[in-house]
């Protein structure tokens, strides 16, 4: 699908208070409590999901938390350090994880697809290493014993068939598939744009992910080293050319609005909404619901993007209905 402004924009009917300063410790505490409640909930049975699948999803959450902590550390380098710009590249990771989890919560088979695609990427990299070092004796043990043993153990655990392995050998090395064996491909786990296409038309989940997609594209600029990233690193350094034209206060304000705020809030929102997406699997988990409601309180009051996501999808997941206007 092609996402345009007219197809994804959420037109606000009310503003946040621009003079209100968000309480970062309260935001952090609310987010942390919500995510830990989600991780704890996954320790219980969920219809259609095995224990291993739930453990895998728990790992996605803990990884998101880890990246969020790193984003805060990188931003701590300050507005005069180009390294702080890399927080925007890092913020792409938790946002992409939100897309991953949204798909996993559509059906448990997507958890298996995620793991199988991960194994395939590992295996292809191993085959490349072996091809490049096949004439170097010191790699023989690694390529013939150590790595194959570990990869095969994972292969069997993930249920990857001999036909799927043979198909990889055929695609990557040109090795013929054995007689009587049909090719069997391992599908690539969808990228965010393709995740959107997996969602049913007209659903609020699809609408939410479409609205977040421009944020993802923006962050990709910094992961891919595109002009925005180069410009920001030039601007926010100890001796930037821009200092001749802008005051220190203006530079700090620009850093806050263009770097610090989008990196931090995108990561924070991704974590909170990812926790919220778990509610349909655990509708009776009061602790999870309470933690999520608390986490959203400050977000909806102080972030326009957060307010958009709240109205597009979150409040319905929480069963919150707007009051009817008075007659």
HELIX and SHEET records of a PDB file:
HELIX    1   1 UNK A    5  UNK A    8  1                                   4    
HELIX    2   2 UNK A   24  UNK A   41  1                                  18    
HELIX    3   3 UNK A   51  UNK A   75  1                                  25    
HELIX    4   4 UNK A   82  UNK A   85  5                                   4    
HELIX    5   5 UNK A   86  UNK A  104  1                                  19    
HELIX    6   6 UNK A  109  UNK A  132  1                                  24    
HELIX    7   7 UNK A  137  UNK A  139  5                                   3    
HELIX    8   8 UNK A  140  UNK A  141  1                                   2    
HELIX    9   9 UNK A  142  UNK A  146  3                                   5    
HELIX   10  10 UNK A  147  UNK A  158  1                                  12    
HELIX   11  11 UNK A  162  UNK A  173  1                                  12    
HELIX   12  12 UNK A  192  UNK A  198  1                                   7    
HELIX   13  13 UNK A  204  UNK A  223  1                                  20    
HELIX   14  14 UNK A  227  UNK A  235  1                                   9    
HELIX   15  15 UNK A  241  UNK A  244  5                                   4    
HELIX   16  16 UNK A  248  UNK A  255  1                                   8    
HELIX   17  17 UNK A  256  UNK A  260  3                                   5    
HELIX   18  18 UNK A  261  UNK A  276  1                                  16    
HELIX   19  19 UNK A  279  UNK A  281  5                                   3    
HELIX   20  20 UNK A  286  UNK A  302  1                                  17    
HELIX   21  21 UNK A  304  UNK A  309  1                                   6    
HELIX   22  22 UNK A  310  UNK A  314  3                                   5    
HELIX   23  23 UNK A  315  UNK A  317  1                                   3    
END                                                                             
